[in-house]
Amino acid sequence: MVTVHARPTVIHQAPPTGPGAITAERYVSAAWMAREADIVWPRMWLFACLERDVAEPGDFAVLNVGNESILVSRSQDGELAAFYNVCQHRGMRLAVEARGCSKNFVCGYHGWTYRPDGRLIVVPDNDRFVGGVDRSARSLKSVRVDSWAGLVWICMDQDAAPLREYLGPVADLVAPYRLEDMTLIGDQTVRLDCNWKAVFDNFGELYHVEHIHPQHKSLFDCPTAQVDLFANGHTSVIIDGHTVNTRLPIHDQPNGYLDQQLRMFGGDPAAYVGRVLDIRGDVQKLRRKAGPRLGFDFDGLSDERLSDVEQYNIFPNTMITVQPDNALIARARPHPTDPNRCLWDKFTFRMQPNASVAERAGVEFTPFDSADLEPVARPDHDEFDQDDIIAGRKTMTITIDQDIHLIRDIQSGMRSRGFDTARLCEDEDRIQHYHDWLNYFMDSCHTTPVAVRH
């Protein structure tokens, strides 16, 4: 066994109010949930949809967050637009499908019709309204919209900092992975019996990994992970990959996963008997050398990023996990009325091999699998209950499945009279940072995110 040298947590901007208690109330209280609906969701930038889902004029997508519904569309002049998804006649929801394409938005109740840019253009029997309807005044109410990394974001607060300033350094750190060039291969939502923050907290710490994710000891070195804490409650963690957990006994032979990875990139597992910890550095070199012939351009990524995994939690509810040729984006959404329930969305991406990369490098194009070259249709959205995962009828990866097996019991425990506040360790610094910023925003005097220039 080797001595573990954990990397210190890097605090880029501490919460203005300092550390505070993480109370059970915030997970179980309907009153707390109502305050979030008034303070958090309307004032933060929220990941709404994929930019490719609103790529063409008339395309639209809907984001439902609690009782609020936001309609994102692409106008005829090619501009992104976003509105409250509600007809200005009597409040009917306009778009009831999650996404689609339509020349206009027509209210199913009385036929009021709106352009994709939100303008009201048709009021049936307009002469029956005293004085007629002022179509300009009754156009859809807009919200702010912007895009970054192939993702569309909305903000209901007209005074909040612009998206890039809100994201701060996170935007630049994620950019080299080129999320916008990756292909969506999975679109899932699971209905969970827990508060939305409980599942988001789960992906904000590594303390539980050795206890419920035994497979990770053969993939990553979680005890030496680097944690960064940013303004506005954003956090990140960088975990050494293509290695083993150095807090546990290290075997002489490469395990099955490391053996497979070495062979995939042209390495010889037999050369690493007794030197398993050398694999990570050598995989970086092997992967960079193999990249062009496999159809991958890794020029924008450092050596460490060719072996490791990085996760960015963006306040209040979005998680982005990136590796050189794949990524996942997950999002927690509150239930409309019940603080003990939520939705957990997962979008899975991969980078498809590109023959032009090999051509530019002057090498023969030899992808892992010719099937990877086939065009991928956008997957249908699949929504299900957590019991479907527990019963094995659905999966969101083995790791997420393991988390979901426990999340209901976490929520149940927080409703007990025997639990009042959380007691965190250093491995849970990201959770403390997140909740300290949540406390700051939930203070009625502090409702606007900090503008971060970099």
Secondary structure as UniProt FT lines:
FT   STRAND          10..11
FT   TURN            16..17
FT   HELIX           25..28
FT   HELIX           30..39
FT   TURN            40..43
FT   STRAND          46..50
FT   HELIX           51..54
FT   TURN            57..58
FT   STRAND          59..65
FT   TURN            66..67
FT   STRAND          68..74
FT   TURN            76..77
FT   STRAND          80..84
FT   TURN            88..90
FT   STRAND          99..101
FT   STRAND          105..106
FT   TURN            108..110
FT   STRAND          113..114
FT   TURN            116..117
FT   STRAND          120..122
FT   TURN            124..125
FT   HELIX           126..128
FT   TURN            130..131
FT   TURN            135..138
FT   STRAND          144..148
FT   TURN            149..150
FT   STRAND          151..155
FT   TURN            158..159
FT   HELIX           163..167
FT   HELIX           169..174
FT   HELIX           175..177
FT   HELIX           179..181
FT   STRAND          183..192
FT   HELIX           196..202
FT   TURN            203..204
FT   TURN            207..208
FT   HELIX           209..212
FT   HELIX           214..218
FT   STRAND          220..229
FT   HELIX           231..233
FT   STRAND          235..241
FT   TURN            246..247
FT   HELIX           256..264
FT   TURN            265..266
FT   HELIX           269..272
FT   TURN            273..274
FT   HELIX           276..278
FT   HELIX           279..294
FT   TURN            299..300
FT   HELIX           304..306
FT   STRAND          309..314
FT   TURN            315..317
FT   STRAND          318..323
FT   TURN            324..325
FT   STRAND          326..334
FT   TURN            339..340
FT   STRAND          342..350
FT   HELIX           355..361
FT   HELIX           370..373
FT   STRAND          382..385
FT   HELIX           386..390
FT   TURN            391..392
FT   HELIX           398..414
FT   TURN            417..418
FT   HELIX           426..428
FT   HELIX           429..442
FT   TURN            444..445
//
